[in-house]
Amino acid sequence: MGMIELFLVAVGLSMDAFAVAVCKGLATMELKFRHAAVTGLFFGGFQAFMPLVGYLLGAQFSDYITAVDHWIVFALLSLIGLNMIRESRHDSCDNPHGSNTGNSYDLKNMLMFSVATSIDALAVGVSFAFLKVEIIRAISIIGVTTFILSAIGVKVGSIFGAKFKSRAETAGGIILIAMGVKILIEHLGA
């Protein structure tokens, strides 16, 4: 997987974090630099950590399923992408537990949102193991991209509101599905 593909996967994965960051920006009465930095560090850190965990788990089983790995990658990326598109249809900035994102940047709140926005990255990490992706480079790109987009999302949320939330999630889902289709076509054609 080349740099451009890794960057596109990173952008696709970061869209959930971006959407939540926009909502956090909406709910923050007096936006400060630390709000964007904390959000970027938590979301970027978890988006980098979860693919590493998935990669380590996937590497344990990759020898057993190399004949169908491209189908697994396609299915995982497509399911993640479809789920992101489905979630983009929701208009609110609610978390999975039904409470608003609020303007709280405390440890408990940030951990909850970081885990919720990075579950998809765990599954992508499994697919990275099957594809033999250079994991340090991949998680670095994912982490940095998510950090930047999350920090920007907080600012965007404070300026423009939730106008772009659903579009960002839809774009992220489409990118991940397209990557899955590309990988499937490459492996079937080989």
Number of C-alpha atoms within 10 A of each C-alpha: 13 9 11 9 14 18 16 19 26 26 23 30 30 30 26 30 32 32 27 27 31 31 28 30 32 24 20 20 11 9 18 12 10 11 20 22 17 18 30 28 20 22 34 28 20 28 32 28 20 22 30 23 16 21 26 16 16 22 19 11 13 19 11 10 12 13 11 12 20 23 19 18 25 22 17 20 28 21 18 24 27 18 15 25 20 14 15 21 13 11 11 14 21 14 16 10 7 9 9 14 23 17 17 13 16 9 10 10 13 18 15 13 21 23 17 17 22 24 17 25 30 22 22 24 28 27 28 23 24 22 18 12 16 12 17 12 12 23 24 17 22 28 26 20 23 32 28 19 26 32 26 20 31 30 24 24 25 21 13 13 18 20 12 16 26 22 16 22 27 23 17 28 30 20 22 27 22 18 22 25 18 15 19 18 14 11 12 10 7 5
